[in-house]
Amino acid sequence: MDSINRVVDSLAVVASTPSPRDVVRQKAVVIHQKRMDAIRQAVQKGEIKTQKEMHDFDGGIKENYQKTEQSITDPVLREEFRIAYFNYWNLYDQLYDSLSHFLPEE
């Protein structure tokens, strides 16, 4: 019985450990979440007043992206990160759409 319990426990640990693919996808999500939070704060503070300023706002995303991409040594996982990053980019366009109702174009 102890042997069975140890096997079950080890399977539970393996099942709860995210795959390397999931880890790089989560890194892509974090980059976008930080940028979206920075955009929301800048809009609330009045630092972003137009849609153009919102789209041009970097919020540290370029530096974060480059550091994260360089930290992924496996080429397959690096490509997975890039794909996830651009997929999330399209998803977060919804934020732009919602804020564009409140901000003038120029």
Order of alpha helices (4+ residues) and beta strands (2+ residues): alpha-alpha-alpha-alpha-alpha
